[in-house]
């Protein structure tokens, strides 16, 4: 079991060091968490923010896995590889768009009160 955690940590570290979008999502997640704490959002809203951050990071990790596997098994350009990569990218796009909407819905009332 300890090895499983080690491998998972290595995967997170690799994604963080090698994929700019993952670093961006981590940074935005940190900002959102600090902002939620600063604004004093409710416990339920805070949990929603955390789940939204996790959802985006998971989507980006899945996209990265699809891209890496596609690169591993594809020697030359193919239409199927393009589809796999495009669908993986759309996964991250949908997660990010959903996160923006959730962020607007949660944070706007707190900003209006300031």
GUGU-448714 format. One record per residue (C-alpha): residue number from 1; x, y, z. Coordinates in steps of 0.1 Angstrom, whole numbers, always signed. Layout:
BEGIN
NODE   k    px    py    pz
NODE NUM     X     Y     Z
...
//
This chain:
BEGIN
NODE   k    px    py    pz
NODE   1    +0    +0    +0
NODE   2   +29   +24    +7
NODE   3   +42   +18   -28
NODE   4    +8   +28   -42
NODE   5   +10   +62   -24
NODE   6   +45   +66   -36
NODE   7   +35   +59   -72
NODE   8    +6   +83   -69
NODE   9   +28  +110   -55
NODE  10   +53  +105   -84
NODE  11   +24  +108  -108
NODE  12   +13  +141   -93
NODE  13   +48  +154   -92
NODE  14   +54  +144  -128
NODE  15   +22  +161  -139
NODE  16   +30  +193  -119
NODE  17   +65  +195  -134
NODE  18   +56  +186  -170
NODE  19   +22  +201  -177
NODE  20   +16  +238  -175
NODE  21   -22  +235  -174
NODE  22   -19  +213  -143
NODE  23    +2  +239  -126
NODE  24   -23  +266  -136
NODE  25   -52  +246  -121
NODE  26   -32  +240   -89
NODE  27   -25  +277   -87
NODE  28   -61  +287   -93
NODE  29   -72  +261   -68
NODE  30   -50  +276   -41
NODE  31   -63  +311   -49
NODE  32   -99  +299   -48
NODE  33   -93  +282   -14
NODE  34   -76  +313    +1
NODE  35  -104  +335   -13
NODE  36  -131  +312    +1
NODE  37  -114  +314   +35
NODE  38  -110  +351   +33
NODE  39  -146  +358   +23
NODE  40  -159  +334   +49
NODE  41  -180  +313   +26
NODE  42  -203  +287   +43
NODE  43  -190  +253   +52
NODE  44  -212  +238   +24
NODE  45  -199  +263    -2
NODE  46  -163  +256    +9
NODE  47  -168  +219    +4
NODE  48  -182  +226   -31
NODE  49  -152  +248   -39
NODE  50  -129  +219   -28
NODE  51  -148  +193   -48
NODE  52  -147  +217   -78
NODE  53  -109  +220   -75
NODE  54  -105  +183   -72
NODE  55  -128  +178  -102
NODE  56  -107  +200  -124
NODE  57   -74  +184  -112
NODE  58   -88  +150  -119
NODE  59  -100  +160  -153
NODE  60   -66  +174  -162
NODE  61   -48  +143  -149
NODE  62   -72  +121  -171
NODE  63   -65  +143  -201
NODE  64   -27  +140  -195
NODE  65   -30  +102  -192
NODE  66   -50  +100  -225
NODE  67   -23  +122  -242
NODE  68    +6  +101  -228
NODE  69   -10   +68  -237
NODE  70   -19   +80  -272
NODE  71   +17   +92  -277
NODE  72   +30   +59  -265
NODE  73    +9   +37  -289
NODE  74    +9   +61  -319
NODE  75   +41   +63  -340
NODE  76   +26   +86  -367
NODE  77    -3  +110  -369
NODE  78   -37   +93  -370
NODE  79   -73  +105  -370
NODE  80   -81   +82  -341
NODE  81   -52   +96  -320
NODE  82   -64  +131  -327
NODE  83   -99  +123  -316
NODE  84   -86  +107  -284
NODE  85   -66  +138  -276
NODE  86   -94  +162  -286
NODE  87  -119  +143  -264
NODE  88   -95  +143  -235
NODE  89   -90  +181  -239
NODE  90  -127  +186  -240
NODE  91  -129  +168  -206
NODE  92  -106  +195  -191
NODE  93  -125  +223  -209
NODE  94  -158  +212  -195
NODE  95  -144  +209  -160
NODE  96  -128  +243  -162
NODE  97  -160  +259  -176
NODE  98  -180  +243  -148
NODE  99  -156  +255  -122
NODE 100  -159  +291  -135
NODE 101  -197  +289  -133
NODE 102  -195  +275   -98
NODE 103  -170  +301   -87
NODE 104  -192  +329  -100
NODE 105  -223  +315   -83
NODE 106  -205  +311   -49
NODE 107  -182  +341   -48
NODE 108  -204  +368   -64
NODE 109  -227  +373   -34
NODE 110  -197  +377   -11
NODE 111  -181  +403   -34
NODE 112  -214  +422   -37
NODE 113  -215  +425    +2
NODE 114  -180  +440    +3
//
